[in-house]
Amino acid sequence: MMITINLLPPELRKRSGPPLKVLALLASGTVVAGVLVATWAWLVFGEAAEIESRRMQLALEMDGLRPQLKYNQALDAEIKVAAARETALADINKERILWSEKIDQLVDVVNSGNEVEHFTWLDDLTVKQETPRRGSNAYGSLRAAGHSGSERWDQVANFLEDIEDRELTDFMREFHSTGRPEASINEPDEELIPAVNWSFPLSLELKGPQARWEARLASEQARAAGAAGASQSDAATAKPEESQ
């Protein structure tokens, strides 16, 4: 076995171990890595703490808003119930017919003849309102047996024209047209006054709810427009009188 002995002075001998540059690079890398790890840890844990703080703040705000949310939900439910009730009432209002008003209007037309244009009376007046079956347009009707106390046939026609005269009455607003007039003369009876009279059927069919509603609105608008026009006319008439 051969043993080698280095007899050079220490300053001339080859250094053993890694060079200083390598050690410096390793030290620098270690420092940089440490800084990066520290920065990452600070960012992660600091951000996590901030997020947790924000979460707790939002949780507190949510706890404060929860009663208001429940109140708003209850209020929304009440609004929906009220809206449904208003819709139901509107539907009922569309379908409703003031029969007492209709009878009063019919009586006014009967009396408007003054025994000159027509001398009419009615028997067996019946009214009916119904919900139509599928495929049917029958919403109800008004039926009566009409009598005309005159020998003249045209008085029956006069009466039927009067109930359809929109300037005279709104009676026909909810009904379809009477159609072609029909009448038959009764046997004269000298014991009755008048002795000669005609009989005719008064048979009217109701319009549908939507058509009745639209007719009612149109009538009310026309009435309001007429009232406004009359007010303007009165005001225009009053101004010249004041100036005089």
MOHU-V546994 format. One record per helix or strand of 2 or more residues. SS is the DSSP state (hx for helix, st for strand). FROM is the first residue (numbers start at 1). LEN is the number of residues. If there is no record, write none. Layout:
BEGIN
ss->[SS	SS]
from->[FROM	FROM]
len->[LEN	LEN]
END
This chain:
BEGIN
ss->[hx	hx	hx	st	st	hx	hx	st	st	hx]
from->[10	20	99	120	140	154	171	184	198	209]
len->[3	76	14	10	9	10	4	2	9	35]
END
